[in-house]
Amino acid sequence: MSHSFIDNDLLSRLGSLPIESRLPMMGNVAGKHRSPHRGSSVEFAEYRKYVPGDDTRRLDWKAFARSDRFYIKEFEADTNLRAYFVVDASGSMKFAGKGEAKIQVARRIAASLAYLLVNQGDAAGLSICTDKLHLEVPPSRRAAHLERFFSTLGKLEPSGETGLLPALHTIAEKIGQRAFIVILSDLFTDPAALGDALQHLRYRKHDISVFHLMDPQEIDFEFDRPHRFVDLEDGTALVAEPNLIADEYKTALRDFLTTVRAKCHDASADYQLITTDTPLEPLLRDFLTARLPKSKH
Amino acid sequence: MLFLSPIFLWFLAAAAVPIVIHLINRRRHKTIQWAAMQFLLKAARESRGKKKLRHILILTCRALSIAALAAAAARPIASGLLGWGGGSIETVVLLLDRSASMEIKPGDGLDSRRQIIIQKVREAMADLGNPRLVLIDSASNNPQEIPSPEILADLSSTAGTDSAADFPTLLNRAAEFLTSSTERAEVWLASDLQSSNWHHHDERWDSARANLAALPQKPAIRVLSLTGPTATNASVRVLGSRRTGDELLLDLEVLRSREARGSTSVPLTTNLNGTRTTENLTLPGQSLSFQKRVPLPSGSETGHGWLSIPADGNARDNAAFFAYGPARPAASLVVAPAGETAEYLALATAPPGYGNLSSFRVDPVQAAQAITPDLAAIFWAAPLPTGATAEAIQQFLTSGGQVLFLPPATASQNSFLDLKWADPSEAPAGKFFILSDWNHTDGPLRDSIDGTPVAANRLKAIRRQIPLGDATPLARWEDGEPVIARRILDRGTAWFLGSIPDYTWSNLGDADVLLPLVQRIVEAGTDRFDASYLTTVGSDSARLLPGETRRRLDDFGTPDPANTEYESGIFRLGERLLAINRPPQEDSPEILTREQLNAALDGTNFTLLDQAGQANDPSLSRDVWRAFLVAVLFFLLAETLLCLPKKSHPEVLPQKSPA
C-alpha cells in the first residue's frame, strides 16, 4: 500500500473503531452487522409461540417450565456489510484552492474507510462517475481486493461534467441488497434532482452517507482583484470583480448548502460538509463515533 | 462661473484617472480555474443592479473629488451674474439705469437700488481682477471709461437722476462702442426692469440685436435684475396745470406702492413762490387723483412752486413742480348759421359769469378768416368744411387745437379727414335714440377727477346723424351707432357729435351733456397754452436752444450741479420758465416680464441675475474655492462611506449536525 492517499499510521489509530451500519444489512456471510432476519447470534431478539415445524432445539425449556407453554427464543442475525463508495470525478473535483484538491480528499476518505471496512470483514466497492464514465469496482471483502480499489482511486483523473445523479440512480437500481452507500462529491448539481436520487437510494433501504467536499476558497470567496473565472467542467469564463459580487455569491452558496443539507436530511442520509483543509483523523473519528450504536458510546 | 487661474483647469483631465485605473485593473485580471461556477453566475446576474450603481458612485466620487480639487486650484468666481463662462473678461460695459425709479430702496436696506448695484459691480470687478470698465449711463447714453471701479460710486455719471432710461438706445450704444474692440467683453445691464424703460415692442431692439451679432467678438450679456420687495413708498406728480384768472388748477395724482393696504394720511406741502402751506391728504387706496386749486397772489403774472410729500422709500418721486404765466382768455369760435344750435353752443362755450371764457359766432363762409392760432376750440355745426376752410382747420388741429363737429341737420356729401355725416335719421314714433354706453376714462364724457360720472345717459334724441369713416367711437346710442367719435390729428383732436342742441333733434340743450362736453373741449384747447410751462426731464422742450443757458430757480432738495440737465425742478432756460418733472412713466410699477425680456434680448444668449438689488445678497460674485475644497472632502467622505464593508456578511456555513 504505497499510495499517497493512504496514511498507515492513521489507519492503525482508527483500527479500533468499527464502522457500524445505521440500518440492518443483508449480507451473504456472517458478520458484525445486524440483519433483518433472525439468526443465531448471542443477541436476544424476542420470544414467539412455537408452531409445528420449528426447530425443537430452539425451544426455551425454562419458559415452558414456568408457563407450561412452548416458546421459541429468537436471536438477532449478524451479517456482513457491503459498502459502495461513489466518487464524483467531474472536473470541479479537481479544484484546489487553499487546501488539497477535493478529489484527493475524496481519495483519502474513500481509501481509509474501505480499508477499515475490509479489515472488519465487510465488503467495499467503488463507483466512479462523470458524465461520460461510470467505472465500478464491485464490492469484495478480500484483502487482495483493496489493492484494486486503491489502484483505481489512484488513477482517477477528474474531468468533464458531473455524472453523479445518473450514477446514484443506477446504483439504486442495480444493488439488490441493502448496502452502505458513501457519496464523496462537491454536489455541484441540481439539489432537487439530488434529493430525488437520495430518495431513490433510501427507497431501496440503503444506508447513505454523504461527504460534501468544498474548498475553503469556494466558501470564503476572498479575492483582492478582478479575476477571470473559468469553469472546470465546461470551460465557461466570466470576468468579475469579486468584491462586488461576494455577498450575492455567498448568499447563493449558503442557500445551496442549506438545500442540500435538507435534502440529505429528508432522505435520512448522514451529511458531512467537509472543507479540504480539515484534518482527516478527527473527521473520520467523529464520523465513525457518530455511527456507533448508543450502547457502544 | 469664471476662473482666475484657468490654467489649472487642465488638471480637470485628472478626473479621468480613477476611471482609467479601474479600466486597466479590469484588464489586468487573473485567470483562475473555478468549480462553483453556478453560484458565480447567479451572483453576477444579481449584482448588476445596486452593486453596480454603488461601484459607479464610488468611481464618480473619486473622479469628482479630483475635478473639484482642480477647480478649486483654478480659483473659481461664482456668480449668477457670471454664469459658467470660462476664461477671463477683458472688458465690462456697464449699462447703468439712472432713472428715478432706481432710487427706490429695497425693503432690506438703506441704500437705493442704484447704490447697491454700483457697490456690487465694484466688488465683482475686484473679484474679476479689475478688467477694463466702460460705463454707459442711462441719462447721458455716452460711453465713459472708468479708470478704477473704486471710484464708481463717486462719479456724477452714476448719481441718481429724475430721467427715464432707454435700454434699446443703451444697448445700441454698447454695440457701437464694442465695434472696434476685439477684447473678450461682457455687457452688464443693471436695471430695475421697469417696463417703460425697456420699450420691449420697440423696433430698435432689432437693430441692437443685429449690431451685437455683427460684432467681431460677440459679448456675453448679463442682466442684473434689480427687482424684488421695496421699502414703503408714495409718489406725487402733476398731471396738468391751468390758470383760470387768479387761480391755478393743478390736476394731481398721489400713488402708493402696490403692497400698500388700507387708507393713510399723507401731509402734502405746497410751496408757491416761496410760501409754504401744508395740508393732510387721506389716501383711501393705492392712488388718489384730485384737482387742487391754488390761489395766486394778486397781480402775479408768473410764478412757480412745487408740491411735496415726506421722504420715503424713493426720494426722487416726492416732489412735483409747476409754473405758470399770465392768465390767458379762452376764446372759442362757433361756426354755425344763426339759430338755436348756435345759441346753445355760444352759451356752453362761454357761460355767464366766467370772464376768461369768450366765444363768437360766424357763418361757415366766414370761418376761414375767423380761425386764428390763439383760439381754444372751434365748434362747427354746418356741412363739413372744404377747400381753404378745411386747410385752415387742419392747420389749427395740427397746432394742438380742438374742433367739435356737429351735424349740419341736412344731408351733405362733404367730407373732412375722410369722415362725413350720414343722412339725418329719425327715431320711430314715440321712441328716442338714447345714449347708453360711453367711455368713463377717456374723452369729453369721462368721469370727473374725483370719480363723479357725467349724466350722459340723460341724452335723448329724436333725430341724429351718424359720423361715417375712420374715427374712434367714445359713446354709442342704444343701437350701437356712435354718438361721439374722435379723430386725432397730430397734437389736436377732431370730435364728432351725432346730434345737435335743437329741440327738434335732442335734449342736448339741457346742459347735462353739452356743457361738460363743450367745456372739456375748451379746456383741452386751452391746456396747450398752459402746458408750455410743464415738461419732463429728457423731453425736447427741456433741452437748451441755441443761445440759452439753464438756471435753476427752486431750492428743493440738494441739486447736483453736474446733473442739472437730468434733474427735475423749476428752471429758466433763456427766457423760458419751465417746471421740469420726472417722466410720468417712472412712477409706473409695471415690470418687464421674463417673456418680454426674452423677446427683447432674443438671440443674445443673455444671463439673468434675479434679485441683484437686494441688500442681503452680499455680492454679485464670490471667490468660492473653499466651497470646492468642501466638495472635495464631501466626495472623499462619500467614497469612504460607499467603500466601507457591510457590517454583516452572509454566513455561508450552516451549523454542522448529523442527519
Boltz contact constraints between the chains, C-beta under 6 A:
constraints:
  - contact:
      token1: [A, 92]
      token2: [B, 35]
      max_distance: 6.0
  - contact:
      token1: [A, 95]
      token2: [B, 35]
      max_distance: 6.0
  - contact:
      token1: [A, 218]
      token2: [B, 36]
      max_distance: 6.0
  - contact:
      token1: [A, 219]
      token2: [B, 652]
      max_distance: 6.0
  - contact:
      token1: [A, 226]
      token2: [B, 26]
      max_distance: 6.0
  - contact:
      token1: [A, 226]
      token2: [B, 29]
      max_distance: 6.0
  - contact:
      token1: [A, 227]
      token2: [B, 29]
      max_distance: 6.0
  - contact:
      token1: [A, 227]
      token2: [B, 30]
      max_distance: 6.0
  - contact:
      token1: [A, 227]
      token2: [B, 32]
      max_distance: 6.0
  - contact:
      token1: [A, 228]
      token2: [B, 29]
      max_distance: 6.0
  - contact:
      token1: [A, 228]
      token2: [B, 31]
      max_distance: 6.0
  - contact:
      token1: [A, 229]
      token2: [B, 32]
      max_distance: 6.0
  - contact:
      token1: [A, 229]
      token2: [B, 34]
      max_distance: 6.0
  - contact:
      token1: [A, 229]
      token2: [B, 40]
      max_distance: 6.0
  - contact:
      token1: [A, 230]
      token2: [B, 33]
      max_distance: 6.0
  - contact:
      token1: [A, 231]
      token2: [B, 37]
      max_distance: 6.0
  - contact:
      token1: [A, 232]
      token2: [B, 33]
      max_distance: 6.0
  - contact:
      token1: [A, 232]
      token2: [B, 35]
      max_distance: 6.0
  - contact:
      token1: [A, 239]
      token2: [B, 29]
      max_distance: 6.0
  - contact:
      token1: [A, 240]
      token2: [B, 44]
      max_distance: 6.0
  - contact:
      token1: [A, 244]
      token2: [B, 47]
      max_distance: 6.0
  - contact:
      token1: [A, 244]
      token2: [B, 51]
      max_distance: 6.0
  - contact:
      token1: [A, 244]
      token2: [B, 55]
      max_distance: 6.0
  - contact:
      token1: [A, 245]
      token2: [B, 43]
      max_distance: 6.0
  - contact:
      token1: [A, 245]
      token2: [B, 44]
      max_distance: 6.0
  - contact:
      token1: [A, 245]
      token2: [B, 47]
      max_distance: 6.0
  - contact:
      token1: [A, 248]
      token2: [B, 43]
      max_distance: 6.0
  - contact:
      token1: [A, 248]
      token2: [B, 46]
      max_distance: 6.0
  - contact:
      token1: [A, 248]
      token2: [B, 47]
      max_distance: 6.0
  - contact:
      token1: [A, 249]
      token2: [B, 39]
      max_distance: 6.0
  - contact:
      token1: [A, 249]
      token2: [B, 43]
      max_distance: 6.0
  - contact:
      token1: [A, 250]
      token2: [B, 650]
      max_distance: 6.0
  - contact:
      token1: [A, 250]
      token2: [B, 652]
      max_distance: 6.0
  - contact:
      token1: [A, 251]
      token2: [B, 650]
      max_distance: 6.0
  - contact:
      token1: [A, 252]
      token2: [B, 39]
      max_distance: 6.0
  - contact:
      token1: [A, 252]
      token2: [B, 42]
      max_distance: 6.0
  - contact:
      token1: [A, 252]
      token2: [B, 43]
      max_distance: 6.0
  - contact:
      token1: [A, 253]
      token2: [B, 39]
      max_distance: 6.0
  - contact:
      token1: [A, 253]
      token2: [B, 652]
      max_distance: 6.0
  - contact:
      token1: [A, 254]
      token2: [B, 650]
      max_distance: 6.0
  - contact:
      token1: [A, 254]
      token2: [B, 652]
      max_distance: 6.0
  - contact:
      token1: [A, 257]
      token2: [B, 654]
      max_distance: 6.0
  - contact:
      token1: [A, 258]
      token2: [B, 654]
      max_distance: 6.0
  - contact:
      token1: [A, 264]
      token2: [B, 659]
      max_distance: 6.0
  - contact:
      token1: [A, 265]
      token2: [B, 659]
      max_distance: 6.0
  - contact:
      token1: [A, 269]
      token2: [B, 659]
      max_distance: 6.0
  - contact:
      token1: [A, 270]
      token2: [B, 658]
      max_distance: 6.0
  - contact:
      token1: [A, 270]
      token2: [B, 659]
      max_distance: 6.0
  - contact:
      token1: [A, 271]
      token2: [B, 659]
      max_distance: 6.0
  - contact:
      token1: [A, 290]
      token2: [B, 658]
      max_distance: 6.0
